[in-house]
Amino acid sequence: MPPAPAGSRRRGPLLVLVSLLAIIAVVIAVLQWRDRFGSGEAEAEELAAALSAGEAPDQAEHDRILGPLLEAGAVPQVSLADPGSARDGIRTATLEWTWTLPNGDGTWEYTTPATLRRGEDGWRAELAPAAYAPDLTASEHLELTTLDPALGSITDRDGTVLFSELPVITLGLDKTQLDEGELDSSARDLAGLLGIDADRYAQSVTGHGPDAFVAALTIREEAAGDYPLEEAAQVAGYLAVDGTRPLAIQRDYAPGVLGSLREASAEDIEDSDGQLEAGDLVPSGGVIAAARDEVLGTPGLEVRAVDEDSDATRSLHRIEPVDGSAVPTTLDDDVQRLATAAISEEDSPSAVIVLQPSSGDVLAATLGPTGQSYPVGLVGRYAPGSTFKAVTALSLLRAGLTPDTEIECPETAVVAGRSFKNADSMNPSLFGTMPLRSAIAHSCNTAMLLQHETVDQVALADAATTLGIGQDAPAGLDAFMGSVDPQDTGAEHAAAMMGQGRVLASPLSMAVVLASVQNGATVAPRILADQQPVTPEVPTPLTEQETAQMQEMLRGVVTDGSLDEFADLPGEPVIGKTGTAEWVDEDGELKLHSWVIVAQGDLVVAAFVEDGSYGSVTAGPIAREVLEGL
């Protein structure tokens, strides 16, 4: 074969070089095209940030799956745990989800896979339901459910349950059983049988939706016999629904002490900053309000995957509820029932308080008559009358008088132009000069107020503070602990010396006064048994000598004065004081508050009747019945 021309030999390497360059150019072009959108890692980071902000490639699907959880207050934070590797235009990243759950219930953490696919327009996320929560299927979404704890209880000092979940019956109308024309007549018929406002109930029935059950009255199961339920059953649409409610063991048991639970109102929910929802219980007053968390417990929660086709659910995350516990009080159920029986016949607002001086424990706080809801024994504001002379006596001792100091007890006296007199029941033979002990025993008003220059109002108020007046109400009790204005002068100061004027007290506060005398130190009342008893700090503590002199003078009220009917009680000596305070009712008629405070051993009883007679006449027999029963 003839040799190739020299030009051909020179073109061969050139063609190879050109071919190689062309191949390289193609490879570079391919690489440049493939990498023009990057590796997808940046897009994976952007996806995590978008999900944290509530944004997603398919927003409708995102909202379907996560919407209920977000509406419940859960907040997600999504980060890129692992960008994964890209292969054949697909990158599978790992997302780390951290949900901050509402109401301080911690966090829920998990990881999910997220697919990103490279297309002509770059990398794009394609999120399956399982990218939002572990193993989520196409028909599932997430929901947050509150898990209710079991209700606790309130007990007396020995563990007797006083407040817990009890069976009730809710009586009402089922509107699905009624035609439009029957609504008003059925509502009025049922209201008449149950003794509720017919106009209001008829309006309520009309205002509810067509499928509603409209409750008329909820009664204790044990009280079913008190209502004409057989007649009610004949009313068209009538329905009785069994259930439970948190209640005291019996109606009117220790009102104002235990408190109550009610369903949250729309206003409660609106003002709760998301803490309450429909059906939640709201405490009202008393022990239940002070020990809310212990009684109600702590709700739990559960994040559930809910299948929209079958309504089946499965748990993804659960925090167990903490059930309520038994909250012990200082009440003694036997004493409470005894005191309630002693006051049951009163037809005027009245109260009995039983206190233990050594600890301040409230053993009983009763209210009469049955059905009264205003706890006068705790929050009543009344002139204490002559029971306050225990305070006046202490102030006089501190001013230098002794039980034997002779003072004047005239029938009447005038101070700063205002006339005062003694009780009409006081024996006229007593008027004249008498020792302080006798003035206390026979409750001489004029003897006290004529000492208004010996003791000023500041000193009187200080003595009241020593005996517990004006201290803060104890935890768990909504109570008025009395008041003595240290600025009063003239006739108001003189009236204060005999427990009238602007001096105000509750039966509880006057029980504390005598308990402090019996204890020899200021007593603070206590209702929550798991709190340690405390001795309040006061500017001028009671001394041993003052205690002995006070106990001696208040013993004289029993042996020689207005409480002589207590002298024969067996056991330790009884000390005490009667009280009567005048007041004018809304018709302008003069009335009397009746008071008695007595102590025996480690017990103090305060009895009060708003519209009564003299203390020894009305309140005295009540207090004696309680002491005898104890």
C-alpha atoms as one frame of an Amber mdcrd trajectory, in Angstrom:
protein
   0.000   0.000   0.000   1.386   3.341  -0.928   2.222   5.604   1.986  -0.383
   8.206   3.036   0.229  11.674   2.012   1.973  13.781   4.568  -1.093  16.060
   4.915  -3.329  13.148   5.875  -0.886  12.026   8.503  -0.958  15.490   9.993
  -4.817  15.662  10.028  -5.263  12.373  11.999  -4.116  13.619  15.397  -6.026
  16.811  14.798  -9.283  14.927  14.273  -8.716  12.946  17.445  -8.099  16.133
  19.340 -11.221  17.735  17.917 -13.276  14.680  18.835 -11.944  14.705  22.364
 -12.685  18.374  22.713 -16.216  17.805  21.436 -16.771  15.010  23.915 -15.413
  17.153  26.727 -17.680  19.994  25.680 -20.696  17.701  25.714 -19.770  16.362
  29.137 -19.262  19.876  30.447 -22.571  20.953  28.973 -24.327  18.004  30.547
 -22.689  18.685  33.875 -23.513  22.350  33.656 -27.155  21.549  32.833 -27.386
  19.056  35.658 -25.798  21.358  38.217 -27.513  24.538  37.209 -30.069  23.894
  40.042 -27.492  22.764  42.581 -27.529  19.562  44.630 -30.922  20.089  46.278
 -29.463  20.543  49.767 -30.316  24.227  49.828 -33.877  23.425  48.781 -34.120
  20.872  51.589 -33.073  23.560  54.071 -35.626  25.950  52.588 -38.331  23.287
  52.870 -37.684  22.866  56.608 -37.841  26.620  57.144 -41.065  26.886  55.149
 -42.724  24.109  57.142 -41.758  25.884  60.370 -43.550  28.947  59.010 -46.648
  26.921  58.127 -45.988  26.901  54.388 -45.830  23.865  52.116 -45.687  23.006
  48.394 -49.249  21.682  48.634 -50.769  24.096  51.134 -54.199  22.495  51.082
 -52.762  19.093  51.971 -50.608  20.648  54.688 -53.634  22.350  56.221 -55.747
  19.202  56.008 -53.177  17.163  57.882 -51.837  19.662  60.414 -54.673  22.200
  60.637 -56.484  20.708  63.669 -53.204  20.390  65.560 -52.224  23.978  64.774
 -55.660  25.271  65.781 -55.277  23.516  69.136 -52.247  25.691  69.842 -49.378
  23.361  68.964 -46.422  25.108  67.290 -43.956  23.231  65.025 -40.261  23.839
  64.534 -38.805  21.902  61.598 -35.108  21.495  60.875 -33.080  19.486  58.384
 -31.670  16.538  60.290 -29.992  14.927  57.252 -29.960  16.251  53.680 -29.569
  12.699  52.384 -27.998  11.962  49.014 -29.199  12.722  45.500 -29.505   9.914
  42.999 -31.137   9.944  39.609 -32.580  13.386  40.315 -34.166  12.379  43.619
 -33.036  13.404  47.084 -34.560  11.903  50.246 -33.909  14.210  53.176 -34.742
  13.644  56.843 -36.775  16.314  58.627 -36.702  16.725  62.387 -40.008  17.947
  63.849 -40.263  19.512  67.305 -43.777  20.486  68.369 -44.250  22.806  71.323
 -47.507  21.607  72.840 -50.060  24.000  74.370 -50.512  24.722  78.082 -46.906
  23.940  78.921 -47.237  20.247  78.085 -43.708  19.934  76.748 -42.651  18.928
  73.264 -43.259  16.137  70.787 -40.273  15.210  68.630 -39.856  12.855  65.676
 -38.236  12.581  62.240 -39.811  11.955  58.848 -38.534  11.412  55.288 -39.100
  14.138  52.694 -38.595  13.632  48.963 -37.234  16.322  46.633 -37.245  15.722
  42.879 -35.197  17.598  40.289 -37.142  18.771  37.290 -36.731  21.230  34.464
 -37.499  24.046  36.881 -35.214  22.820  39.632 -35.673  20.846  42.841 -39.186
  20.543  44.168 -40.481  18.863  47.320 -43.039  16.104  46.928 -44.382  15.524
  50.436 -46.310  12.372  51.184 -48.514  12.365  54.339 -45.738  10.426  56.102
 -43.512  13.492  55.713 -45.714  15.265  58.279 -45.892  12.548  60.932 -44.608
   9.006  61.317 -46.316   6.491  59.017 -49.223   8.824  58.277 -51.479   7.488
  55.512 -53.241   9.400  52.765 -56.576   9.446  54.626 -55.243  10.505  58.037
 -54.817  13.854  59.728 -53.542  14.896  63.169 -55.666  15.959  66.130 -54.880
  16.968  69.695 -57.177  15.528  72.362 -57.341  16.508  76.026 -57.328  13.585
  78.463 -59.427  14.391  81.527 -58.101  13.368  84.940 -60.311  11.765  87.552
 -61.681  14.326  89.995 -60.189  14.302  93.472 -62.104  15.002  96.652 -62.223
  17.147  99.760 -62.250  15.334 103.084 -62.612  16.161 106.736 -59.734  15.791
 109.189 -60.369  12.028 109.513 -60.705  11.263 105.807 -64.500  11.376 105.502
 -65.294  12.522 101.962 -67.128  15.852 101.956 -66.947  16.767  98.264 -66.608
  14.475  95.256 -68.250  13.267  92.052 -71.860  12.311  92.848 -74.716  10.903
  90.728 -77.218  13.419  89.380 -80.197  13.455  87.020 -80.611  16.215  84.459
 -84.248  16.846  83.569 -85.230  18.562  80.356 -86.774  18.387  76.896 -85.528
  16.540  73.825 -86.501  18.784  70.919 -86.225  15.926  68.426 -89.386  14.509
  70.023 -91.362  17.731  69.670 -93.138  19.561  66.885 -92.663  23.302  66.638
 -96.121  23.924  68.038 -95.426  21.817  71.144 -92.265  23.583  72.297 -93.806
  26.374  74.346 -96.478  24.301  76.072 -94.097  21.458  76.955 -91.526  23.901
  78.308 -94.080  25.648  80.496 -95.618  22.396  81.723 -92.231  21.007  82.742
 -91.147  24.283  84.350 -94.322  24.335  86.422 -93.741  20.819  87.704 -90.092
  21.502  88.564 -90.677  24.918  90.115 -88.468  26.929  87.754 -89.134  30.135
  85.796 -91.506  29.134  82.984 -90.893  32.176  80.759 -87.136  31.803  80.916
 -87.196  28.071  80.243 -89.646  28.417  77.346 -87.368  31.037  75.814 -84.356
  28.754  76.274 -86.128  25.840  74.586 -87.134  28.005  71.641 -83.636  29.415
  71.273 -81.825  26.075  71.039 -81.336  24.158  67.813 -83.854  21.587  66.536
 -81.829  18.596  67.756 -80.976  19.953  71.200 -81.623  18.512  74.614 -82.504
  21.561  76.714 -81.806  21.012  80.405 -84.337  22.439  82.835 -82.956  21.282
  86.179 -80.214  19.028  87.498 -80.994  17.255  90.760 -79.113  14.912  93.023
 -80.064  11.302  92.414 -80.932  10.938  96.092 -83.380  13.854  95.803 -85.407
  12.347  92.944 -88.259  11.594  95.328 -88.655  15.303  96.059 -89.872  16.016
  92.513 -92.995  14.850  90.594 -90.992  12.901  88.045 -93.861  10.568  87.142
 -95.945  13.573  86.132 -92.969  15.090  84.334 -92.627  11.905  82.292 -96.068
  12.607  80.803 -94.897  15.931  79.328 -94.233  15.634  75.595 -90.490  15.559
  74.875 -89.480  14.957  78.507 -86.105  13.306  78.994 -84.109  12.455  82.136
 -80.365  11.968  81.679 -78.217  10.267  84.320 -74.778  11.694  84.999 -72.395
  12.877  87.685 -71.345  16.238  89.079 -68.806  17.390  91.649 -70.856  18.228
  94.739 -70.749  18.415  98.517 -72.005  15.264 100.227 -75.280  17.011 100.915
 -76.893  20.246  99.943 -75.960  23.232 102.141 -73.020  21.381 103.685 -70.480
  23.919 104.991 -71.473  26.622 102.489 -68.671  29.036 101.792 -66.095  26.569
 103.095 -65.934  23.836 100.474 -66.693  26.072  97.491 -68.111  24.720  94.250
 -67.268  23.726  90.695 -69.191  24.880  87.656 -68.787  24.540  83.915 -66.813
  27.327  82.297 -69.002  30.013  80.782 -68.361  31.660  77.429 -66.926  34.633
  79.315 -64.624  32.375  81.360 -63.320  30.775  78.177 -62.807  34.109  76.450
 -60.857  35.501  79.404 -58.740  32.378  79.956 -56.138  33.057  77.250 -56.681
  29.597  75.824 -56.503  27.801  79.162 -60.191  26.836  79.204 -62.490  25.192
  76.717 -66.157  24.214  76.728 -66.890  21.629  79.415 -63.961  22.582  81.666
 -64.692  23.039  85.358 -64.090  26.362  87.082 -63.687  26.537  90.883 -65.633
  29.113  92.831 -64.510  30.089  96.327 -63.479  28.152  99.391 -61.211  25.134
  99.595 -61.917  24.096  96.014 -60.475  27.380  94.726 -57.422  27.277  97.007
 -56.647  23.634  96.205 -57.793  23.727  92.582 -54.891  21.775  91.091 -54.973
  19.090  93.777 -58.709  18.496  93.399 -59.017  18.833  89.632 -55.744  17.116
  88.802 -53.781  17.871  85.650 -55.206  17.068  82.214 -53.136  14.971  79.858
 -53.117  15.072  76.093 -52.816  12.779  73.135 -51.825  13.465  69.551 -53.841
  11.132  67.374 -53.823  10.168  63.727 -57.471  10.189  62.677 -58.608   8.246
  59.615 -61.111  10.388  57.751 -62.732   7.382  56.082 -63.214   5.061  59.045
 -62.892   7.486  62.005 -60.343   5.066  63.447 -57.651   6.670  65.586 -54.168
   5.715  66.660 -51.984   7.355  69.254 -48.777   9.042  68.147 -47.888  10.860
  71.369 -49.477  10.722  74.812 -49.026  12.524  78.119 -50.973  10.792  80.856
 -53.313  12.893  83.002 -52.576  13.241  86.699 -55.709  12.412  88.660 -56.955
  14.711  91.389 -56.149  13.795  94.967 -57.922  13.970  98.310 -57.482  17.378
  99.937 -57.878  17.161 103.729 -59.517  19.993 105.633 -59.671  20.729 109.334
 -63.444  20.211 109.396 -64.815  17.448 111.594 -67.868  15.902 109.943 -69.441
  14.928 113.272 -68.983  18.427 114.693 -70.255  19.990 111.470 -73.444  17.926
 111.592 -73.912  18.659 115.293 -73.585  22.403 114.737 -75.896  22.247 111.724
 -78.568  20.502 113.788 -78.228  23.085 116.566 -79.010  25.931 114.191 -81.507
  24.188 111.929 -84.608  25.710 113.538 -83.529  29.315 113.049 -85.501  31.236
 110.439 -83.105  34.198 110.362 -79.623  34.204 108.819 -77.427  32.599 111.435
 -74.159  30.766 111.916 -72.144  28.539 114.211 -68.348  28.429 114.118 -66.399
  25.806 116.077 -62.677  26.456 116.425 -59.754  24.659 118.068 -57.642  27.315
 119.846 -54.400  25.310 120.011 -54.193  24.936 116.225 -56.682  27.437 114.836
 -58.445  24.553 113.096 -61.961  25.339 111.929 -63.906  22.251 113.007 -67.304
  23.452 111.814 -68.783  26.386 109.929 -72.539  26.081 109.622 -75.226  28.261
 108.182 -78.909  28.605 108.866 -81.613  28.443 107.837 -81.521  25.620 105.281
 -81.260  26.935 101.746 -79.415  30.131 102.601 -76.391  30.580 100.379 -74.713
  33.612 101.974 -72.171  32.310 104.525 -72.713  34.902 107.263 -70.440  32.995
 109.633 -67.464  33.695 107.389 -68.137  36.877 105.461 -70.865  38.600 107.464
 -70.027  42.135 108.620 -71.861  42.891 111.834 -71.452  45.000 114.939 -70.229
  42.417 117.482 -71.887  44.126 120.434 -70.736  43.126 123.887 -68.672  40.154
 122.676 -66.187  42.868 121.683 -65.827  43.810 125.359 -63.213  41.053 125.503
 -61.097  43.360 123.326 -62.012  46.423 125.400 -61.074  44.586 128.596 -57.614
  43.815 127.211 -57.069  47.451 126.240 -58.069  48.557 129.765 -55.661  46.082
 131.365 -52.906  47.530 129.209 -53.904  51.026 130.337 -53.212  50.042 133.950
 -56.586  48.805 135.184 -56.929  45.450 136.922 -59.961  43.174 137.227 -60.542
  44.756 140.657 -60.336  48.391 139.534 -63.564  50.183 140.445 -65.316  51.909
 137.535 -68.667  53.633 137.129 -71.659  51.882 135.554 -74.508  54.402 135.324
 -77.816  53.580 133.668 -77.081  56.035 130.850 -74.155  58.153 129.711 -73.543
  60.939 127.207 -70.336  61.178 125.179 -69.723  63.936 122.629 -73.416  64.797
 122.663 -74.552  61.245 121.999 -76.595  59.345 124.570 -75.893  55.701 125.387
 -77.697  53.263 127.660 -77.438  49.764 129.008 -79.515  46.845 127.833 -83.092
  46.868 129.084 -82.491  43.409 130.540 -79.779  44.636 132.931 -80.773  44.573
 136.604 -81.103  48.226 137.776 -79.624  47.290 141.150 -76.277  46.877 139.418
 -75.997  50.511 138.372 -73.286  52.359 140.263 -69.668  51.597 141.030 -68.350
  48.096 140.330 -65.020  46.378 139.651 -63.976  45.857 136.048 -64.582  42.107
 136.393 -68.242  42.775 137.256 -68.631  45.278 134.434 -67.506  42.524 132.050
 -69.607  39.819 133.745 -72.790  41.900 133.605 -71.892  43.539 130.290 -72.233
  47.152 131.419 -72.171  49.321 128.307 -71.746  52.644 130.053 -68.816  51.377
 132.132 -66.932  50.585 128.937 -67.671  53.716 126.956 -66.922  56.016 129.909
 -63.345  54.722 129.703 -62.986  56.281 126.254 -60.436  58.750 127.599 -58.467
  56.019 129.380 -58.035  54.073 126.141 -57.845  55.856 122.810 -58.914  54.281
 119.528 -55.357  53.397 118.532 -54.896  51.368 121.729 -58.290  49.715 121.237
 -57.382  48.765 117.670 -54.039  47.382 118.874 -55.804  45.161 121.420 -58.123
  43.966 118.651 -55.097  43.072 116.523 -53.597  41.118 119.425 -56.772  39.027
 119.591 -56.776  38.322 115.857 -59.087  41.024 114.498 -58.108  42.301 111.047
 -55.663  39.549 110.104 -55.613  38.124 106.595 -58.195  35.473 105.810 -56.724
  31.971 105.842 -55.966  30.184 102.586 -59.050  28.313 101.467 -61.572  30.517
 103.246 -63.279  33.578 101.844 -63.675  35.327 105.171 -63.966  38.753 106.749
 -61.693  38.903 109.765 -63.089  42.083 111.295 -62.085  45.733 111.320 -61.481
  48.481 113.885 -60.606  51.875 112.447 -57.805  53.341 114.609 -58.764  56.871
 113.519 -62.219  56.980 115.148 -62.733  59.653 117.793 -65.484  61.094 119.975
 -68.804  59.273 119.983 -67.616  56.728 117.397 -64.679  55.796 119.614 -66.960
  55.547 122.659 -69.373  53.320 120.722 -66.462  51.132 119.631 -65.631  50.479
 123.302 -68.924  48.550 123.545 -68.665  46.804 120.163 -70.811  49.159 118.153
 -70.112  52.294 116.130 -67.983  51.352 113.157 -66.536  48.152 114.618 -67.379
  45.195 112.387 -66.810  41.476 112.821 -67.849  38.100 111.491 -68.691  35.123
 113.701 -65.387  33.566 112.609 -63.411  36.632 113.671 -65.106  36.701 117.094
 -64.399  32.986 117.521 -60.747  33.858 116.877 -60.876  36.578 119.572 -61.930
  34.112 122.265 -59.623  31.399 120.884 -56.688  33.802 121.286 -57.654  34.418
 124.928 -57.995  30.680 125.554 -54.730  29.938 123.738 -52.715  32.722 125.356
 -51.497  33.886 121.946 -52.978  35.240 118.738 -54.746  32.500 116.797 -54.881
  32.262 113.019 -57.761  30.141 111.714 -56.872  27.232 109.444 -59.004  25.178
 107.048 -56.393  23.353 104.905 -55.109  20.525 107.081 -51.864  20.094 105.156
 -50.756  23.624 106.041 -48.839  24.095 109.258 -50.551  26.129 111.999 -49.060
  29.585 112.369 -48.982  32.196 115.105 -49.497  35.619 113.526 -46.973  38.302
 114.311 -48.677  41.181 116.095 -47.229  44.448 117.412 -48.193  43.666 121.008
 -48.377  39.947 121.817 -50.566  38.688 124.640 -48.675  38.211 127.916 -49.182
  35.438 130.451 -50.562  37.907 132.995 -53.000  39.372 130.475 -54.104  35.870
 129.505 -54.754  34.878 133.118 -56.670  38.083 133.874 -58.742  37.832 130.686
 -59.631  34.196 131.331 -60.571  35.060 134.917 -62.902  37.892 133.859 -64.530
  35.848 131.078 -65.010  32.980 133.530 -66.926  35.466 135.668 -69.428  35.932
 132.830 -70.339  32.252 133.366 -70.216  32.110 137.159 -71.754  35.497 137.925
 -73.085  37.015 134.725 -75.137  36.541 131.588 -73.806  33.053 130.733 -74.736
  31.489 134.075 -76.637  28.708 132.272 -73.252  27.325 131.173 -71.952  27.057
 134.741 -73.215  23.502 135.223 -71.615  22.038 132.102 -69.353  19.123 133.074
 -65.698  19.163 132.140 -63.227  21.999 132.051 -64.338  25.518 133.035 -66.327
  27.452 130.448 -65.439  31.062 129.675 -67.241  33.352 127.282 -69.164  36.486
 126.488 -72.627  37.370 125.265 -73.360  40.149 122.824 -76.330  42.095 121.546
 -76.127  44.754 118.854 -78.953  46.974 117.707 -79.687  47.464 114.021 -82.503
  48.867 111.920 -84.082  46.785 109.163 -85.271  48.044 105.775 -88.667  48.909
 107.271 -87.072  51.105 109.921 -87.796  48.626 112.707 -85.246  48.222 115.507
 -83.784  44.705 115.601 -81.127  42.851 117.596 -78.129  40.785 116.524 -77.667
  37.937 118.989 -74.107  36.769 119.786 -72.420  34.262 122.082 -68.778  33.168
 122.167 -67.812  30.404 124.615 -64.693  28.311 125.178 -64.182  25.041 127.008
 -60.862  23.249 126.944 -59.546  23.235 123.392 -62.852  24.276 121.834 -64.436
  27.615 121.017 -68.016  28.004 119.808 -69.365  31.201 118.280 -73.126  31.367
 117.696 -74.793  34.236 115.848 -78.374  35.021 114.830 -78.927  38.078 112.670
 -82.476  38.798 113.856 -82.731  37.516 117.401 -83.019  38.588 121.002 -80.367
  39.095 123.657 -77.281  36.942 123.240 -78.062  34.719 126.205 -81.636  34.211
 124.982 -81.190  33.340 121.290 -77.559  32.454 120.613 -76.858  31.026 124.071
 -78.973  27.849 123.761 -77.437  27.146 120.337 -73.904  27.357 121.713 -74.822
  25.222 124.727 -76.313  22.502 122.507 -73.061  22.342 120.563 -70.856  22.214
 123.664 -73.052  19.541 125.233 -72.844  17.473 122.061 -69.078  17.704 122.030
